[in-house]
Amino acid sequence: MRCPTCDHIEDRVVDSRLSRGGRAIRRRRECIACGQRFTTYELVEREPLTVRKASGAIEPYDRHKLLRSIKIACAKRPVSLSEIEDMVDAVEESLEASDAREVSSQKVGELVMSHLQGTDQVAYVRFASVYRNFQDTTEFMEEVRELVTRARYRARGQQELFEAPEETSE
């Protein structure tokens, strides 16, 4: 591995750790010549994943594009960069679990929304509004209503509110 500072070819590995959900190895290296430390990643090289867009166009899967879109949805929200990266890792793991090397953009969007919904509801609605291409406020309000209903149903101790009370006869 060439040192990014002095371009020397010899280095030593200082530390190795699993990264990206066990799909990569992160190595901290130290250049023998200048002592500069740098990080490298080892990944298993797989057949590239492609995404079929709604228009029918096919493009290579781009982690950075997915990361950027989730960051935009989470802007000014209490969601850390590491949570966003974990979300992207989880989406990628789901995509990789399938043997298919082509996935629809709809599948990617649904995976992201399922993770955002449990992380930050405002970020979820932001992402959904772009992903589902809301045309007016009615569609936006309907999505918020559904989100509130699902959240209320999932809340601990709230499930009973949605069940009909048993009637007693005397």
C-alpha positions in Angstrom: 0.0 0.0 0.0 1.5 3.4 -1.0 1.7 6.0 1.7 -0.6 9.0 0.9 2.0 11.4 2.3 5.4 10.3 0.9 4.3 7.6 -1.7 6.6 5.0 0.0 5.5 1.5 -0.6 6.4 -0.1 2.7 4.2 0.1 5.8 3.1 -1.9 8.8 -0.4 -2.7 10.1 -1.0 -1.1 13.5 -4.6 -2.2 14.0 -7.3 -4.3 12.2 -11.0 -4.3 12.8 -14.2 -5.5 11.2 -16.2 -2.8 9.6 -19.4 -2.3 7.6 -21.2 -5.0 9.4 -18.4 -7.5 9.0 -18.3 -7.0 5.2 -15.0 -5.1 5.3 -11.7 -5.0 7.3 -10.5 -1.6 8.4 -6.7 -1.4 8.8 -4.7 1.3 10.4 -1.3 1.4 8.8 1.9 3.3 9.6 4.4 4.2 6.8 7.9 2.8 7.5 9.6 5.9 5.8 7.7 8.9 7.3 5.7 7.5 10.2 2.4 8.8 8.8 -0.7 6.8 9.8 -3.5 6.1 7.4 -6.6 3.9 7.1 -7.3 1.3 4.4 -10.3 -1.0 3.9 -10.4 -4.5 2.4 -13.7 -5.5 0.8 -14.8 -8.7 -0.9 -15.1 -7.8 -4.6 -18.6 -8.9 -5.8 -20.4 -8.5 -9.0 -21.7 -4.9 -9.0 -25.2 -4.2 -7.9 -27.4 -2.2 -10.3 -30.6 -0.2 -9.7 -33.5 -0.1 -12.1 -35.1 3.3 -11.9 -38.9 3.9 -12.3 -38.2 5.2 -15.8 -36.6 1.8 -16.7 -33.1 3.1 -16.8 -30.5 1.0 -15.1 -27.5 2.6 -13.2 -24.8 1.2 -10.9 -25.7 1.3 -7.2 -24.0 4.3 -5.5 -23.5 4.2 -1.8 -22.6 7.9 -1.7 -25.9 8.8 -3.5 -27.9 6.9 -0.9 -25.9 8.4 2.0 -26.4 11.9 0.6 -30.2 11.5 0.2 -30.5 10.2 3.8 -28.3 13.0 5.1 -30.6 15.5 3.3 -33.7 14.0 4.9 -32.0 14.0 8.4 -30.7 17.6 8.1 -31.1 19.5 11.3 -32.5 16.5 13.0 -31.0 14.6 16.0 -29.6 11.8 13.8 -25.9 11.3 14.0 -23.7 10.5 11.0 -22.9 7.1 12.5 -26.6 6.3 12.7 -27.0 7.3 9.0 -24.0 5.2 8.0 -25.4 2.2 10.0 -28.7 2.7 8.2 -26.9 2.6 4.8 -25.0 -0.5 6.0 -28.3 -2.2 6.9 -29.9 -1.3 3.6 -26.8 -2.7 1.8 -26.9 -5.8 3.9 -30.6 -6.4 2.9 -29.7 -5.8 -0.8 -26.7 -8.1 -0.6 -28.7 -10.9 1.1 -30.6 -11.3 -2.1 -28.8 -13.1 -4.9 -30.2 -10.7 -7.4 -27.6 -8.2 -8.7 -30.3 -5.8 -10.0 -32.8 -4.2 -7.6 -35.6 -1.7 -8.2 -35.2 1.9 -6.9 -38.6 1.2 -5.2 -37.1 -1.6 -3.1 -34.2 0.7 -2.0 -36.6 3.5 -1.1 -38.8 1.2 0.9 -35.8 -0.2 2.8 -34.6 3.3 3.6 -38.1 4.4 4.8 -38.5 1.4 7.0 -35.2 2.4 8.8 -36.0 6.1 8.9 -39.4 5.4 10.4 -37.9 3.8 13.4 -35.1 6.5 13.7 -36.8 9.9 13.1 -40.3 10.5 12.0 -39.6 13.9 10.5 -36.7 12.6 8.4 -39.0 9.7 7.4 -41.7 12.2 6.1 -39.1 14.3 4.3 -37.6 11.2 2.6 -41.1 9.9 1.7 -42.2 13.2 0.3 -39.4 13.1 -2.3 -39.4 9.3 -2.8 -43.1 9.1 -3.3 -43.2 12.4 -5.2 -46.1 14.0 -3.3 -48.0 16.3 -5.6 -49.9 18.2 -3.0 -50.4 18.7 0.7 -53.2 16.1 0.8 -50.8 13.3 0.0 -48.4 14.7 2.5 -51.0 14.9 5.3 -52.2 11.4 4.5 -48.7 10.0 5.0 -48.3 11.9 8.3 -51.7 10.5 9.5 -50.6 6.9 8.6 -47.3 7.5 10.4 -49.0 8.8 13.6 -51.5 5.8 13.6 -48.6 3.3 13.2 -46.6 5.0 15.9 -49.5 5.1 18.3 -50.2 1.4 17.6 -46.6 0.4 18.2 -46.2 2.4 21.4 -46.1 0.3 24.6 -49.3 0.0 26.4 -51.2 1.7 23.5 -52.2 -1.4 21.7 -55.3 -1.8 23.9 -56.7 1.5 22.7 -57.2 -0.1 19.3 -59.0 -3.2 20.5 -62.7 -3.2 21.1 -63.6 -3.4 24.8 -65.3 -6.6 25.9 -69.0 -6.0 26.7 -70.4 -7.5 29.9 -74.1 -8.4 30.2 -75.8 -8.3 33.5 
